[in-house]
């Protein structure tokens, strides 16, 4: 019987735009100049050297980077079906997630209103400016935090609000 598995791994990836900067950054080669010849290719093009050989890369494909600094191409359609960008959350929320994980607090208890720090409660459920409870916002942010807990996250950029 076939079993279905979901691989959860975080990767770094950048969409290839064909620029000389990206060609140099990832060591991308012209397939004709590199001596790579694949009969499946209709024409010559660019390829990215990998442990498996030089793999074809086109504008719009993605260059993934592994944990050892290795690179490989992923076709745009495959990338969009396989990967989702990590959620972006405020620093206060990221700090709360890490504190809960460090103290072995469950995800359910982390989301419990009585335990959450004030900044996190406000961000999760209150409409900015009016500070009124917004159920749709609350539900959306609960799901976002659960994804951040399980899959990882990015901390949103801090904005300089000084006027000097």
C-alpha positions as CSV (number, residue, x, y, z in Angstrom):
1,X,0.0,0.0,0.0
2,X,1.3,3.4,-0.9
3,X,1.6,5.9,1.9
4,X,1.7,9.6,1.4
5,X,4.4,11.7,3.1
6,X,4.8,15.4,3.5
7,X,8.4,16.7,3.8
8,X,8.6,19.8,5.9
9,X,11.8,21.5,5.3
10,X,12.7,25.2,5.1
11,X,14.8,26.3,2.2
12,X,16.2,29.6,0.9
13,X,15.3,30.4,-2.7
14,X,15.6,33.3,-5.1
15,X,13.8,33.6,-8.4
16,X,16.2,33.6,-11.3
17,X,16.0,36.7,-13.5
18,X,18.8,36.0,-15.9
19,X,21.0,38.9,-14.7
20,X,24.7,38.7,-14.7
21,X,24.7,39.4,-11.0
22,X,22.7,36.2,-10.4
23,X,24.7,34.2,-12.9
24,X,27.9,35.1,-11.1
25,X,26.3,34.6,-7.6
26,X,25.2,31.0,-8.3
27,X,28.0,30.0,-10.7
28,X,25.6,29.5,-13.5
29,X,27.2,28.5,-16.8
30,X,26.4,28.5,-20.5
31,X,25.8,24.9,-21.3
32,X,27.7,25.1,-24.6
33,X,30.8,26.6,-23.0
34,X,30.7,24.2,-20.0
35,X,30.8,21.2,-22.3
36,X,27.5,20.0,-21.0
37,X,25.4,18.4,-23.7
38,X,21.9,17.0,-23.0
39,X,20.1,15.5,-26.0
40,X,16.8,16.4,-24.2
41,X,17.5,20.1,-24.6
42,X,16.2,21.6,-27.8
43,X,18.7,24.5,-27.7
44,X,21.7,25.6,-25.7
45,X,21.0,27.5,-22.5
46,X,22.1,28.1,-19.0
47,X,22.8,25.5,-16.4
48,X,23.7,25.4,-12.8
49,X,26.4,23.0,-11.7
50,X,25.2,20.5,-9.0
51,X,26.4,17.1,-7.6
52,X,24.1,15.5,-10.2
53,X,25.6,17.4,-13.1
54,X,24.8,20.7,-14.8
55,X,21.0,21.2,-14.5
56,X,19.1,23.5,-16.9
57,X,17.8,26.8,-15.5
58,X,15.5,29.3,-17.2
59,X,14.4,32.8,-16.4
60,X,11.6,32.6,-13.8
61,X,12.9,29.3,-12.3
62,X,14.0,29.4,-8.6
63,X,17.6,28.8,-7.3
64,X,17.3,26.9,-4.0
65,X,20.2,26.9,-1.5
66,X,20.7,23.9,0.8
67,X,22.2,23.7,4.3
68,X,25.7,23.1,2.9
69,X,25.5,26.0,0.5
70,X,24.7,23.9,-2.5
71,X,22.4,25.3,-5.2
72,X,19.8,23.6,-7.5
73,X,17.2,24.9,-9.8
74,X,13.4,24.4,-9.3
75,X,11.0,25.1,-12.1
76,X,8.6,28.0,-11.2
77,X,5.4,25.8,-11.5
78,X,6.9,23.1,-9.3
79,X,8.1,25.7,-6.8
80,X,4.7,27.4,-6.5
81,X,3.0,24.0,-5.9
82,X,5.6,22.8,-3.4
83,X,6.7,25.7,-1.3
84,X,4.9,28.5,0.7
85,X,6.7,31.6,2.0
86,X,7.1,31.5,5.8
87,X,4.6,33.7,7.6
88,X,5.8,37.2,8.7
89,X,5.0,38.1,12.3
90,X,5.9,40.9,14.7
91,X,8.9,40.5,17.0
92,X,6.7,40.4,20.1
93,X,4.8,37.4,18.6
94,X,8.1,35.7,17.7
95,X,9.4,36.3,21.2
96,X,6.3,34.8,22.7
97,X,6.5,31.7,20.4
98,X,10.2,31.2,21.5
99,X,9.4,31.7,25.2
100,X,6.6,29.1,25.0
101,X,8.8,26.6,23.2
102,X,11.6,27.1,25.7
103,X,9.2,26.6,28.6
104,X,7.5,23.6,27.0
105,X,4.2,25.4,26.8
106,X,1.8,23.8,24.3
107,X,0.6,25.6,21.2
108,X,-3.0,25.5,22.7
109,X,-1.8,27.2,25.9
110,X,0.3,29.7,23.9
111,X,-2.9,30.9,22.2
112,X,-4.9,31.1,25.4
113,X,-6.0,34.7,26.1
114,X,-5.0,34.7,29.8
115,X,-1.4,33.7,29.0
116,X,-0.6,35.9,26.0
117,X,1.4,39.2,26.5
118,X,-0.6,42.3,25.9
119,X,1.2,43.3,22.7
120,X,0.4,39.9,21.2
121,X,-3.3,40.0,22.3
122,X,-3.6,43.5,20.7
123,X,-2.0,42.4,17.4
124,X,-4.0,39.2,17.2
125,X,-7.5,40.6,17.8
126,X,-7.8,44.4,17.8
127,X,-8.3,46.6,14.8
128,X,-5.4,49.1,14.7
129,X,-6.5,52.6,15.5
130,X,-9.9,51.7,16.9
131,X,-8.8,48.9,19.2
132,X,-12.1,47.1,18.7
133,X,-12.2,43.3,18.7
134,X,-12.2,41.9,15.2
135,X,-13.1,38.2,15.0
136,X,-12.0,37.7,11.4
137,X,-8.6,39.2,12.3
138,X,-8.4,37.1,15.4
139,X,-9.1,33.9,13.5
140,X,-6.7,34.8,10.7
141,X,-3.9,35.6,13.2
142,X,-4.5,32.4,15.2
143,X,-3.9,30.4,12.0
144,X,-0.9,32.5,11.1
145,X,0.6,31.9,14.5
146,X,0.0,28.2,14.4
147,X,1.8,28.0,11.0
148,X,4.7,30.0,12.4
149,X,4.9,27.6,15.4
150,X,4.9,24.6,13.2
151,X,6.8,25.7,10.0
152,X,8.9,28.6,11.1
153,X,8.5,32.3,10.5
154,X,10.1,35.6,9.5
155,X,10.1,38.6,11.8
156,X,8.6,41.6,10.2
157,X,10.9,44.6,9.5
158,X,10.9,47.2,12.2
159,X,9.8,50.6,11.0
160,X,11.6,53.8,12.2
161,X,8.8,56.1,13.5
162,X,11.1,58.9,14.6
163,X,10.4,62.4,13.2
164,X,13.9,63.9,13.9
